[in-house]
Amino acid sequence: MTTHNIGIIMNGVTGRMGTNQHLLRSIKAIIEQGGVKISADEVIMPDPILVGRNESKLQQLCKQSDVQKYTTDLDSVMADPNYQIYFDAQVTGRRAAAVKKAILAGKHIYCEKPTGTTTEEALELYDLATAAGLKNGVVQDKLWLPGMLKLKRLMESGFFGKILSVRGEFGYWVFEGHSIPAQRPSWNYRKEDDGGIIVDMLCHWRYVLDNLFGQVKAVSCLGATHIPERIDENGKAYKATADDACYATFELEGDVIAQFNSSWTVRVRRDDLLTLQVDGTHGSAVAGLRDCYTQHYGNTPKPVWNPDIAQPIPFFEGWAKVPEQEIFDNAFKAQWELFLKHIVKDTPFPWDLKAGARGVQLAEKGIESWEKRQWVNIEAL
């Protein structure tokens, strides 16, 4: 058996997303399954070291994950040739400087989004990495969610005919903290700490739209800070200076219109925390994180407006659930495996730092649209 041991510097994994999705459900799971199988006699085995500023947290995380190595000295592992990949899941404001340091140290780059605080900063990371001949990628996890993959299969089979529109509903109620503790960190609601739902979610919607439905050509966006005061992790009140809701419309190539509502101030009455409805000339589908429901043209009811009687059509009953035709792995783990194969076997990996920069660009253009109260075109990077 040929085993490719790949050292991975994992910086910032003490946070919720870094711990759960990247360390425990991705890297730890890959190690426990015996690595990433390339063939019957060849595997890739991750060799992670955890990096952070809080030694106590790192020690606890090592026990939880069975990872043996950690350090608070980032420079020491940057200089270690046994670690070929640098992964960053820090808060956005710290990311660019650390990634630049990793590029100078000759490390391949894989990181969370947003990849920078500005489009220029994010694009610079791509330019630096490619100029240095380093492979690079950005996390675009929602592409591997079971619901999104089922939508993709429907598109590949021609189910929709011509796609007309996409409607996304994302969000849930994030408690303010006055009585019930908040379930998201306080920096998310401070603009000065790079918070805000536009910056957070438009990076996601860019890669979902670009990869599934067509390149984004223009955006009209309205943000809002519906709840002006929240309580932080120390029980102190603070002013919410960042947007907690975003209402955006996108024009895509191919005359497709997409609308996304993203909110941390909405109560859920839909199938999932994220639902995506795709309407086409031949049929429609509604996908959540895992499930997907379809309605073909031949099964479409014919409503007639009459508010004077109870609605006679049970609309939810006219949809069929897409059966489980594949085995779906954790979305973060699926992309990690593809990136590791890209590093070792040079397999294609189009979700690079330039794709990350496009996500930052859309967030910036969304904020510009909100400030100008007008449509803003999206130029090619």
SETIVO-406024 format. One record per residue (C-alpha): residue number from 1; residue in one letter; x, y, z. Coordinates in steps of 0.1 Angstrom, whole numbers. Each point is the difference from the previous one (the first is absolute). Example, Ala and Ser with C-alpha at 12.3 -4.5 7.8 and 13.67 -1.06 7.14 Angstrom:
BEGIN
(1; "a"; (123; -45; 78)),
(2; "s"; (14; 34; -7)),
// end
This chain:
BEGIN
(1; "m"; (0; 0; 0)),
(2; "t"; (13; 34; -10)),
(3; "t"; (-9; 26; 26)),
(4; "h"; (4; 38; -7)),
(5; "n"; (4; 17; 34)),
(6; "i"; (-11; 36; -4)),
(7; "g"; (8; 24; 28)),
(8; "i"; (-28; 26; 6)),
(9; "i"; (4; 31; 21)),
(10; "m"; (-36; 7; 14)),
(11; "n"; (-2; 35; 13)),
(12; "g"; (-31; 13; 17)),
(13; "v"; (-18; -33; 5)),
(14; "t"; (-9; 8; 36)),
(15; "g"; (-31; 18; -14)),
(16; "r"; (-33; -17; -4)),
(17; "m"; (2; -6; -38)),
(18; "g"; (37; -9; 1)),
(19; "t"; (-5; -25; 28)),
(20; "n"; (-31; -17; -12)),
(21; "q"; (1; 1; -38)),
(22; "h"; (37; 1; -8)),
(23; "l"; (17; -18; 28)),
(24; "l"; (-25; -26; 14)),
(25; "r"; (-22; -7; -30)),
(26; "s"; (27; 4; -27)),
(27; "i"; (36; -6; 10)),
(28; "k"; (-7; -23; 30)),
(29; "a"; (-25; -19; -21)),
(30; "i"; (24; -4; -29)),
(31; "i"; (27; -14; 23)),
(32; "e"; (-25; -24; 17)),
(33; "q"; (-11; -14; -34)),
(34; "g"; (36; -7; -9)),
(35; "g"; (7; 30; -21)),
(36; "v"; (-12; 11; -34)),
(37; "k"; (1; -30; -23)),
(38; "i"; (15; 6; -34)),
(39; "s"; (1; -36; -11)),
(40; "a"; (1; -35; 15)),
(41; "d"; (36; 6; 10)),
(42; "e"; (4; 37; 4)),
(43; "v"; (-14; 24; 27)),
(44; "i"; (5; 36; 12)),
(45; "m"; (3; 3; 38)),
(46; "p"; (-4; 35; 17)),
(47; "d"; (25; 8; 27)),
(48; "p"; (-14; 31; 17)),
(49; "i"; (14; 24; 26)),
(50; "l"; (-23; 24; 18)),
(51; "v"; (9; 36; 3)),
(52; "g"; (-16; 27; 21)),
(53; "r"; (6; 27; 26)),
(54; "n"; (-16; -18; 30)),
(55; "e"; (21; -30; 11)),
(56; "s"; (-27; -13; 24)),
(57; "k"; (-25; -1; -29)),
(58; "l"; (25; -18; -22)),
(59; "q"; (7; -26; 26)),
(60; "q"; (-37; -7; 5)),
(61; "l"; (-5; -2; -38)),
(62; "c"; (28; -25; -4)),
(63; "k"; (-16; -22; 26)),
(64; "q"; (-34; 3; -18)),
(65; "s"; (14; -7; -35)),
(66; "d"; (28; -24; 9)),
(67; "v"; (24; 23; -19)),
(68; "q"; (34; -2; 18)),
(69; "k"; (17; 33; -10)),
(70; "y"; (-8; 36; 7)),
(71; "t"; (19; 33; 3)),
(72; "t"; (-6; 37; 8)),
(73; "d"; (31; 8; -21)),
(74; "l"; (-12; 4; -36)),
(75; "d"; (35; 10; -13)),
(76; "s"; (15; -33; 12)),
(77; "v"; (-23; -22; -21)),
(78; "m"; (2; 24; -30)),
(79; "a"; (37; -8; 0)),
(80; "d"; (-6; -38; 2)),
(81; "p"; (2; -17; -34)),
(82; "n"; (-21; -30; 13)),
(83; "y"; (-31; 22; -3)),
(84; "q"; (-9; 6; -36)),
(85; "i"; (-35; 16; 5)),
(86; "y"; (-10; 31; 19)),
(87; "f"; (-37; 0; 10)),
(88; "d"; (-16; 32; 14)),
(89; "a"; (-33; 2; 19)),
(90; "q"; (7; 31; 20)),
(91; "v"; (-22; 31; 1)),
(92; "t"; (0; 18; -33)),
(93; "g"; (22; 29; 11)),
(94; "r"; (29; -22; 9)),
(95; "r"; (-1; -22; -31)),
(96; "a"; (19; 19; -27)),
(97; "a"; (31; 7; 21)),
(98; "a"; (3; -37; 10)),
(99; "v"; (-6; -13; -35)),
(100; "k"; (26; 23; -14)),
(101; "k"; (25; -13; 26)),
(102; "a"; (-9; -35; -11)),
(103; "i"; (6; 8; -36)),
(104; "l"; (34; 15; 7)),
(105; "a"; (8; -33; 19)),
(106; "g"; (-10; -20; -31)),
(107; "k"; (-31; -16; 13)),
(108; "h"; (-30; -10; -21)),
(109; "i"; (-31; 20; 12)),
(110; "y"; (-35; -12; 10)),
(111; "c"; (-21; 24; 19)),
(112; "e"; (-34; 11; 11)),
(113; "k"; (-20; 29; -14)),
(114; "p"; (-1; 29; -2)),
(115; "t"; (36; -2; -12)),
(116; "g"; (6; 37; 7)),
(117; "t"; (-16; 32; 12)),
(118; "t"; (1; 15; -35)),
(119; "t"; (-1; -13; -35)),
(120; "e"; (35; 14; -6)),
(121; "e"; (14; -18; 31)),
(122; "a"; (-17; -33; -10)),
(123; "l"; (12; 2; -36)),
(124; "e"; (35; 8; 12)),
(125; "l"; (1; -33; 19)),
(126; "y"; (-9; -19; -32)),
(127; "d"; (26; 19; -20)),
(128; "l"; (27; -6; 26)),
(129; "a"; (-8; -37; 3)),
(130; "t"; (-1; -6; -38)),
(131; "a"; (32; 20; -6)),
(132; "a"; (17; -22; 26)),
(133; "g"; (-12; -31; -18)),
(134; "l"; (-21; -11; 30)),
(135; "k"; (-33; -18; -1)),
(136; "n"; (-28; 18; 17)),
(137; "g"; (-37; -5; 8)),
(138; "v"; (-28; 16; 19)),
(139; "v"; (-28; -18; 19)),
(140; "q"; (-32; 0; -20)),
(141; "d"; (-18; -26; 21)),
(142; "k"; (-36; 5; -11)),
(143; "l"; (8; -15; -35)),
(144; "w"; (3; -34; 17)),
(145; "l"; (-32; 2; 21)),
(146; "p"; (-23; -29; -9)),
(147; "g"; (-28; 24; -9)),
(148; "m"; (22; 20; -24)),
(149; "l"; (14; -32; -16)),
(150; "k"; (-36; -12; -6)),
(151; "l"; (-8; 33; -17)),
(152; "k"; (31; -4; -21)),
(153; "r"; (-10; -35; -11)),
(154; "l"; (-35; 13; -10)),
(155; "m"; (17; 27; -21)),
(156; "e"; (23; -26; -16)),
(157; "s"; (-30; -20; -10)),
(158; "g"; (-18; 30; -16)),
(159; "f"; (-28; -2; 26)),
(160; "f"; (-6; 38; 1)),
(161; "g"; (0; 8; -37)),
(162; "k"; (11; 36; -1)),
(163; "i"; (7; 13; 35)),
(164; "l"; (-19; 32; 6)),
(165; "s"; (7; 10; 36)),
(166; "v"; (16; -10; 33)),
(167; "r"; (-13; 9; 34)),
(168; "g"; (21; -5; 31)),
(169; "e"; (-12; 4; 36)),
(170; "f"; (27; -2; 26)),
(171; "g"; (1; 7; 37)),
(172; "y"; (-15; -4; 35)),
(173; "w"; (-5; 20; 32)),
(174; "v"; (33; 7; 17)),
(175; "f"; (-9; 9; 36)),
(176; "e"; (11; 35; 12)),
(177; "g"; (13; -13; 33)),
(178; "h"; (-21; 20; 24)),
(179; "s"; (-17; -31; 13)),
(180; "i"; (10; -29; -23)),
(181; "p"; (37; -2; -9)),
(182; "a"; (9; 8; -36)),
(183; "q"; (10; -30; -22)),
(184; "r"; (24; 20; -21)),
(185; "p"; (31; 19; 10)),
(186; "s"; (-3; 37; 7)),
(187; "w"; (25; 11; -26)),
(188; "n"; (-25; -11; -27)),
(189; "y"; (-20; 31; 9)),
(190; "r"; (28; 26; 1)),
(191; "k"; (11; 16; -33)),
(192; "e"; (33; 10; 15)),
(193; "d"; (8; -37; 6)),
(194; "d"; (-9; -9; -36)),
(195; "g"; (-34; -12; 10)),
(196; "g"; (-33; 2; -20)),
(197; "i"; (-22; -25; -18)),
(198; "i"; (7; 15; -34)),
(199; "v"; (37; -7; 3)),
(200; "d"; (-7; -34; 15)),
(201; "m"; (-27; -13; -24)),
(202; "l"; (6; 16; -33)),
(203; "c"; (33; -18; -2)),
(204; "h"; (-20; -32; 2)),
(205; "w"; (-27; 10; -25)),
(206; "r"; (27; 11; -25)),
(207; "y"; (14; -35; -3)),
(208; "v"; (-34; -17; 1)),
(209; "l"; (-13; 22; -28)),
(210; "d"; (32; -1; -21)),
(211; "n"; (4; -38; 2)),
(212; "l"; (-36; -11; -4)),
(213; "f"; (-20; 27; -18)),
(214; "g"; (22; 24; -18)),
(215; "q"; (25; 28; 6)),
(216; "v"; (-13; 30; 20)),
(217; "k"; (-2; 31; -23)),
(218; "a"; (-16; 26; 24)),
(219; "v"; (-14; 4; 35)),
(220; "s"; (-26; 21; 17)),
(221; "c"; (3; -3; 38)),
(222; "l"; (-16; 15; 31)),
(223; "g"; (15; -6; 34)),
(224; "a"; (-15; 7; 34)),
(225; "t"; (10; 0; 37)),
(226; "h"; (-34; -10; 14)),
(227; "i"; (13; -6; 36)),
(228; "p"; (22; 29; 11)),
(229; "e"; (12; -14; 33)),
(230; "r"; (12; -34; 11)),
(231; "i"; (18; -16; 29)),
(232; "d"; (36; -13; -4)),
(233; "e"; (17; -31; 14)),
(234; "n"; (8; 18; 32)),
(235; "g"; (-36; 11; 6)),
(236; "k"; (6; 36; -10)),
(237; "a"; (-23; 19; -23)),
(238; "y"; (16; 12; -33)),
(239; "k"; (-13; 20; -30)),
(240; "a"; (-6; -21; -31)),
(241; "t"; (17; 19; -27)),
(242; "a"; (-1; -27; -28)),
(243; "d"; (-30; -11; -21)),
(244; "d"; (-20; -30; 14)),
(245; "a"; (-22; -4; -31)),
(246; "c"; (5; 3; -38)),
(247; "y"; (-25; 0; -28)),
(248; "a"; (18; -5; -34)),
(249; "t"; (-10; -5; -36)),
(250; "f"; (26; -13; -25)),
(251; "e"; (0; 1; -38)),
(252; "l"; (18; -31; -14)),
(253; "e"; (12; -9; -35)),
(254; "g"; (-27; -18; -20)),
(255; "d"; (-27; 24; 12)),
(256; "v"; (-4; -18; 33)),
(257; "i"; (-12; 22; 29)),
(258; "a"; (10; -11; 36)),
(259; "q"; (-13; 14; 32)),
(260; "f"; (14; -7; 35)),
(261; "n"; (-13; 10; 34)),
(262; "s"; (27; -5; 26)),
(263; "s"; (-9; 8; 36)),
(264; "w"; (10; -6; 36)),
(265; "t"; (-33; 17; 11)),
(266; "v"; (-25; -24; -16)),
(267; "r"; (-20; -29; 15)),
(268; "v"; (0; -31; -21)),
(269; "r"; (-32; -14; -16)),
(270; "r"; (14; -19; -30)),
(271; "d"; (17; -34; -5)),
(272; "d"; (35; 10; 12)),
(273; "l"; (23; 28; 11)),
(274; "l"; (8; 4; -37)),
(275; "t"; (-24; -7; -28)),
(276; "l"; (6; 6; -37)),
(277; "q"; (-29; 0; -25)),
(278; "v"; (8; -4; -37)),
(279; "d"; (-27; 6; -25)),
(280; "g"; (3; -10; -36)),
(281; "t"; (-23; -4; -31)),
(282; "h"; (-3; -38; 6)),
(283; "g"; (0; -3; 37)),
(284; "s"; (10; 14; 34)),
(285; "a"; (20; -12; 31)),
(286; "v"; (5; 11; 35)),
(287; "a"; (32; -11; 17)),
(288; "g"; (10; 2; 36)),
(289; "l"; (33; -9; 16)),
(290; "r"; (-7; -37; -6)),
(291; "d"; (-34; -6; -16)),
(292; "c"; (-14; 11; -34)),
(293; "y"; (-36; 0; -12)),
(294; "t"; (-11; 3; -36)),
(295; "q"; (-31; 9; -20)),
(296; "h"; (-2; -8; -37)),
(297; "y"; (-20; 21; -25)),
(298; "g"; (-25; -29; -2)),
(299; "n"; (-5; 1; 37)),
(300; "t"; (-4; 37; 3)),
(301; "p"; (-34; 11; 15)),
(302; "k"; (-21; 27; -16)),
(303; "p"; (-10; 25; 28)),
(304; "v"; (-27; 26; -4)),
(305; "w"; (0; 30; 22)),
(306; "n"; (-29; 1; 23)),
(307; "p"; (5; 14; 35)),
(308; "d"; (-36; -7; 10)),
(309; "i"; (4; -37; 5)),
(310; "a"; (26; -22; 17)),
(311; "q"; (28; -10; -23)),
(312; "p"; (-11; -33; -16)),
(313; "i"; (34; -10; -13)),
(314; "p"; (24; -17; 25)),
(315; "f"; (31; 15; -16)),
(316; "f"; (26; -20; 20)),
(317; "e"; (-15; -33; -11)),
(318; "g"; (8; 7; -36)),
(319; "w"; (38; -4; 5)),
(320; "a"; (20; -32; -2)),
(321; "k"; (31; -7; 22)),
(322; "v"; (31; -8; -20)),
(323; "p"; (11; -35; 12)),
(324; "e"; (34; -7; 15)),
(325; "q"; (19; -12; -31)),
(326; "e"; (35; 7; 14)),
(327; "i"; (19; -1; 32)),
(328; "f"; (9; 35; 11)),
(329; "d"; (30; 8; 22)),
(330; "n"; (5; 31; 22)),
(331; "a"; (2; 29; -25)),
(332; "f"; (32; 15; 16)),
(333; "k"; (16; -35; 1)),
(334; "a"; (-8; -6; -37)),
(335; "q"; (18; 32; -10)),
(336; "w"; (29; -7; 22)),
(337; "e"; (5; -34; -17)),
(338; "l"; (-1; 17; -34)),
(339; "f"; (26; 25; 11)),
(340; "l"; (23; -26; 14)),
(341; "k"; (-3; -19; -33)),
(342; "h"; (8; 32; -18)),
(343; "i"; (32; 4; 21)),
(344; "v"; (12; -35; -5)),
(345; "k"; (-12; -10; -34)),
(346; "d"; (-6; 34; -16)),
(347; "t"; (-37; -7; -7)),
(348; "p"; (-21; 30; -10)),
(349; "f"; (-11; 23; 27)),
(350; "p"; (-18; 32; -14)),
(351; "w"; (-10; 13; 34)),
(352; "d"; (31; 21; 5)),
(353; "l"; (9; 33; 17)),
(354; "k"; (-13; 19; -31)),
(355; "a"; (-34; -16; 6)),
(356; "g"; (3; 12; 36)),
(357; "a"; (8; 35; -13)),
(358; "r"; (-32; -1; -21)),
(359; "g"; (-19; -6; 31)),
(360; "v"; (15; 30; 18)),
(361; "q"; (-7; 20; -31)),
(362; "l"; (-37; -8; 0)),
(363; "a"; (-2; 9; 37)),
(364; "e"; (17; 34; -7)),
(365; "k"; (-23; 6; -30)),
(366; "g"; (-30; -9; 22)),
(367; "i"; (10; 26; 26)),
(368; "e"; (7; 26; -28)),
(369; "s"; (-35; -7; -14)),
(370; "w"; (-15; 5; 34)),
(371; "e"; (19; 33; 6)),
(372; "k"; (-9; 13; -35)),
(373; "r"; (-35; -15; 0)),
(374; "q"; (5; -12; -36)),
(375; "w"; (10; -30; -22)),
(376; "v"; (37; -6; -2)),
(377; "n"; (17; -20; -27)),
(378; "i"; (25; -28; 8)),
(379; "e"; (32; 3; -21)),
(380; "a"; (21; -31; -8)),
(381; "l"; (31; -2; 22)),
// end
